[in-house]
Amino acid sequence: MRFDVITLFPDMVDAVMGHGVLGRAAEQGLVELVTWNPRDYATDRHRTVDDRPYGGGPGMVMKVEPVRAAIQAARAAGEPASVVYLTPEGQKLDGAGVAALADCGRIILLCGRYEGIDERLIELEVDQEISIGDYVVSGGELPAMVMMDAVARLLPGVLGHADSAAQDAFAEGLLDCPHYTRPEVVAGQGVPDVLLSGDHQAVARWRHREALGRTWRKRPDLLEQRGLSHEEQTLLEDYRREQDY
Ligand SMILES: NC(=O)c1ccc(NC2CCCC2)nc1
């Protein structure tokens, strides 16, 4: 998977590929990141990428030409790709959206700054607008990095244990189960017996039940959407009985 990121702050975005899971994935060539700075495509002496908004008002707007030239340079440098603009107005990113993006061979991510980009850029170059949540941050770079991390985790070989991504929260539309590690007793608190039993089937059943119960407790809306199998209904009833709900 190749990510091309159009950004005024390439060093900021490079950081996401320098550490941990994504760092190793980049080393293994499973993920590639190329950054393109619109300032390198500004033609005036001051390398201007922004200007005052028509109609007045506070702040600045990113100009069409330098950003468009950077996008077109990125397009020309590889396979055909979808151009994604990160914006609070975009379609809310969820597990299904991440999975769809993971199927693309290449994605060009456009990161806005200031008050945003000239609307004509969206009409001319943007294929889809994506939001990571209903809030505003100062630039599209952090949302782009969030998206790249979420997408890369789904790529074959990126996560060590083959089915880690499959066990990720939201993988089956559920929240995650609780996790425990050594020491067995800490601050007077122990670990659920089933996890020490060595009975892998019982552990898997317990984890599924916990994931169902926690989703029911914390995000009942997810259960509404997802629906439950008959076996899951039974597990959830066990959970509620056990937790005295
Ligand atoms: N919720 C989001 O995905 C998101 C994306 C971009 C952004 N800020 C950018 C948008 C144009 C200038 C700053 N804020 C929030």
The ligand as an SDF file (V2000), in Angstrom:
LIG
                    3D

 15 16  0  0  0  0  0  0  0  0999 V2000
  -12.4520   15.6360   11.9890 N   0  0  0  0  0  0  0  0  0  0  0  0
  -11.5230   15.6020   11.0190 C   0  0  0  0  0  0  0  0  0  0  0  0
  -11.2740   14.5810   10.3730 O   0  0  0  0  0  0  0  0  0  0  0  0
  -10.7760   16.8870   10.7290 C   0  0  0  0  0  0  0  0  0  0  0  0
  -10.0960   17.0400    9.5160 C   0  0  0  0  0  0  0  0  0  0  0  0
   -9.4250   18.2420    9.2610 C   0  0  0  0  0  0  0  0  0  0  0  0
   -9.4700   19.2330   10.2370 C   0  0  0  0  0  0  0  0  0  0  0  0
   -8.8700   20.4550   10.0640 N   0  0  0  0  0  0  0  0  0  0  0  0
   -8.3530   20.9410    8.8060 C   0  0  0  0  0  0  0  0  0  0  0  0
   -9.4300   21.0830    7.7460 C   0  0  0  0  0  0  0  0  0  0  0  0
   -9.0400   22.2970    6.9340 C   0  0  0  0  0  0  0  0  0  0  0  0
   -8.0930   23.0990    7.7790 C   0  0  0  0  0  0  0  0  0  0  0  0
   -7.7670   22.3080    9.0050 C   0  0  0  0  0  0  0  0  0  0  0  0
  -10.1190   19.0520   11.4040 N   0  0  0  0  0  0  0  0  0  0  0  0
  -10.7610   17.8980   11.6500 C   0  0  0  0  0  0  0  0  0  0  0  0
  1  2  1  0
  2  3  2  0
  2  4  1  0
  4  5  1  0
  4 15  2  0
  5  6  2  0
  6  7  1  0
  7  8  1  0
  7 14  2  0
  8  9  1  0
  9 10  1  0
  9 13  1  0
 10 11  1  0
 11 12  1  0
 12 13  1  0
 14 15  1  0
M  END
$$$$
